[in-house]
Amino acid sequence: MNQQKIPATVITGFLGAGKTTMIRNLLSNTNGKKIALIINEFGDLGVDGDVLKGCGAENCTEDDIIELTNGCICCTVADDFIPTMTKLLEREQRPDHIVIETSGLALPQPLVAAFNWPDIRTQVTVDGVVTVVDSAAVAAGRFADDHDAVEARRVEDFSLDHESPIEELFEDQLTCADLIVLNKTDLLDPAGLGRVRDEVASRIDRKPVMIEARNGEVPASVLLGLGVGTEDQVVNRKSHHELEHEDGVAHDHDEFDSFVVELGPVANPAAFVDALKSIIGEHDVLRLKGFVDVPGKPMRLQLQAVGSRIDHYFDRAWAPGEARATRLVVIGLHEMDEAVVRKAIEALA
Ligand SMILES: Nc1nc2c(ncn2[C@@H]2O[C@H](COP(=O)(O)OP(=O)(O)OP(=O)(O)O)[C@@H](O)[C@H]2O)c(=O)[nH]1
């Protein structure tokens, strides 16, 4: 049997960069290609899966969307990702293309390396790694090393062996890229965007192609079909973690935490969003997302916060028999005080 290898595109990028938005767009214009989608997110609430399953794409049905929820994909490659791929490849109707959305906190390197496992390597190749960048967050200095803060942490914790975890992850995700999408261009002027381009370029030695996008609108012909075979090159794209721990110390996400808050109905969404904005700013919440039950409304309110920028819109009707609920996942650095943030959010409903 001489089957062609199935191309797989890995989509990575920091929390809230616009990965799900880009994939949603992609699914609405796949040029007839049948797509299988593997999604992984940090936190116990499958928001991305819900959003993507809800888009009703013809070439990527609910059966073709697989959620990996047992942890961050880079740490669960052997237990989760490999068996999932194996099962996918055993399907009678194989996909034309596989798209993998990593969690916003994932290191793409271990995932790409997994494509060299014997059973996978013969059947699939990494078409390319696409790293989505929140250009507005870069411009706001979110990934710049805050030397004072890092030094303060170093004084408190002598075991700290590296710089800001956010900055490191951002660089690791760029380091692995075959294509960089500078997203959220609508939030910057051309000069600001030029500075973001320079900053991103300065953080990597290789020179992957960089394109600009708004709302993740990138044609399928650009995203799919890069034809790189990244699994053969991953050794040259080592993450900070791999460079620091060549002795094989396991990677983990101890620097980040997430929890889910469940609340009652929210009668006044505008006031709720304003109050959330304050809580996010005060406690330096990195990402907050989920769904809100607004009494008297047949539709579910989707809420998406990246830093203190919050989008909210009614995304779909509550399904018959579906329990209406307000559930939000909150992600922050380990220092974030879960009890205090939880209490502050719970007090809003
Ligand atoms: N203004 C603006 N907002 C955007 C753009 N792209 C995405 N967003 C918004 O940014 C927020 C996060 O987008 P997602 O697509 O969920 O980001 P993500 O990278 O999948 O997030 P995680 O899975 O949590 O890491 C949502 O509110 C999007 O609507 C853009 O180009 N411009």
The ligand as an SDF file (V2000), in Angstrom:
LIG
                    3D

 32 34  0  0  0  0  0  0  0  0999 V2000
   -9.4080   43.1680   17.8060 N   0  0  0  0  0  0  0  0  0  0  0  0
   -9.1180   41.9170   17.4240 C   0  0  0  0  0  0  0  0  0  0  0  0
   -9.4990   40.8860   18.2020 N   0  0  0  0  0  0  0  0  0  0  0  0
   -9.1900   39.6350   17.7890 C   0  0  0  0  0  0  0  0  0  0  0  0
   -8.4960   39.3700   16.5820 C   0  0  0  0  0  0  0  0  0  0  0  0
   -8.3230   38.0270   16.4560 N   0  0  0  0  0  0  0  0  0  0  0  0
   -8.9100   37.4790   17.5530 C   0  0  0  0  0  0  0  0  0  0  0  0
   -9.4310   38.4400   18.3530 N   0  0  0  0  0  0  0  0  0  0  0  0
  -10.1280   38.2770   19.6400 C   0  0  0  0  0  0  0  0  0  0  0  0
   -9.1680   37.8470   20.6080 O   0  0  0  0  0  0  0  0  0  0  0  0
   -9.8090   37.0020   21.5670 C   0  0  0  0  0  0  0  0  0  0  0  0
   -9.0320   35.6830   21.6800 C   0  0  0  0  0  0  0  0  0  0  0  0
   -9.1210   35.0080   20.4410 O   0  0  0  0  0  0  0  0  0  0  0  0
   -8.9780   33.4160   20.3360 P   0  0  0  0  0  0  0  0  0  0  0  0
   -9.0720   33.0800   18.8940 O   0  0  0  0  0  0  0  0  0  0  0  0
   -9.9190   32.7520   21.2800 O   0  0  0  0  0  0  0  0  0  0  0  0
   -7.5030   33.2370   20.8720 O   0  0  0  0  0  0  0  0  0  0  0  0
   -6.7100   31.8710   21.1450 P   0  0  0  0  0  0  0  0  0  0  0  0
   -5.3200   32.0860   20.7000 O   0  0  0  0  0  0  0  0  0  0  0  0
   -7.4330   30.7070   20.5550 O   0  0  0  0  0  0  0  0  0  0  0  0
   -6.7990   31.8030   22.7390 O   0  0  0  0  0  0  0  0  0  0  0  0
   -6.3910   30.5690   23.7270 P   0  0  0  0  0  0  0  0  0  0  0  0
   -6.9560   29.3230   23.1110 O   0  0  0  0  0  0  0  0  0  0  0  0
   -7.0170   30.9130   25.0320 O   0  0  0  0  0  0  0  0  0  0  0  0
   -4.9090   30.5520   23.8050 O   0  0  0  0  0  0  0  0  0  0  0  0
  -11.2530   36.8170   21.0910 C   0  0  0  0  0  0  0  0  0  0  0  0
  -12.0580   37.7250   21.7780 O   0  0  0  0  0  0  0  0  0  0  0  0
  -11.1720   37.1750   19.6130 C   0  0  0  0  0  0  0  0  0  0  0  0
  -12.4030   37.6680   19.1110 O   0  0  0  0  0  0  0  0  0  0  0  0
   -8.1050   40.4900   15.7680 C   0  0  0  0  0  0  0  0  0  0  0  0
   -7.4710   40.3730   14.7150 O   0  0  0  0  0  0  0  0  0  0  0  0
   -8.4450   41.7320   16.2440 N   0  0  0  0  0  0  0  0  0  0  0  0
  1  2  1  0
  2  3  2  0
  2 32  1  0
  3  4  1  0
  4  5  2  0
  4  8  1  0
  5  6  1  0
  5 30  1  0
  6  7  2  0
  7  8  1  0
  8  9  1  0
  9 10  1  0
  9 28  1  0
 10 11  1  0
 11 12  1  0
 11 26  1  0
 12 13  1  0
 13 14  1  0
 14 15  2  0
 14 16  1  0
 14 17  1  0
 17 18  1  0
 18 19  2  0
 18 20  1  0
 18 21  1  0
 21 22  1  0
 22 23  2  0
 22 24  1  0
 22 25  1  0
 26 27  1  0
 26 28  1  0
 28 29  1  0
 30 31  2  0
 30 32  1  0
M  END
$$$$
